[in-house]
């Protein structure tokens, strides 16, 4: 019987996993920036949040 080596071991990352991670990260950034733009545009347009006179 062979004994397992201590610690966490995993297979090397494939090219497909790297491409998927980059694509997922870029989509996340796009959604985040779009959400910030929409939230800040409500302040620019003075539509939802009324400023005092």
C-alpha positions in Angstrom: 0.0 0.0 0.0 1.3 3.4 -0.9 1.0 6.4 1.4 -0.2 9.7 0.2 2.1 12.6 0.5 1.1 15.2 3.0 -0.2 18.5 1.7 -2.6 19.6 -1.0 -1.7 18.4 -4.5 -3.5 19.1 -7.8 -3.0 18.7 -11.5 -1.4 21.6 -13.4 -3.8 24.3 -14.8 -4.7 23.8 -18.4 -4.8 26.5 -21.1 -8.6 26.2 -21.2 -8.8 27.0 -17.5 -6.6 30.0 -17.8 -8.7 31.4 -20.8 -11.9 30.7 -18.9 -10.6 32.5 -15.8 -9.5 35.5 -17.9 -12.9 35.7 -19.6 -14.8 35.3 -16.4 -12.7 38.1 -14.7 -13.2 40.4 -17.7 -17.0 39.9 -17.6 -17.0 40.5 -13.9 -15.1 43.8 -14.4 -17.5 44.9 -17.2 -20.6 44.2 -15.0 -19.0 46.0 -12.1 -18.1 49.1 -14.1 -21.6 49.1 -15.7 -23.3 48.9 -12.3 -21.1 51.8 -11.0 -22.0 53.8 -14.1 -25.7 53.2 -13.7 -25.6 54.0 -9.9 -23.6 57.2 -10.5 -25.7 58.4 -13.4 -28.7 58.6 -11.1 -26.7 61.2 -9.1 -25.7 63.1 -12.3 -29.2 63.3 -13.6 -30.7 64.2 -10.2 -33.5 61.8 -10.9 -33.7 59.4 -7.9 -31.8 61.3 -5.3 -32.9 64.9 -4.9 -30.4 67.4 -3.7 -31.2 70.2 -1.4 -31.7 73.7 -2.8 
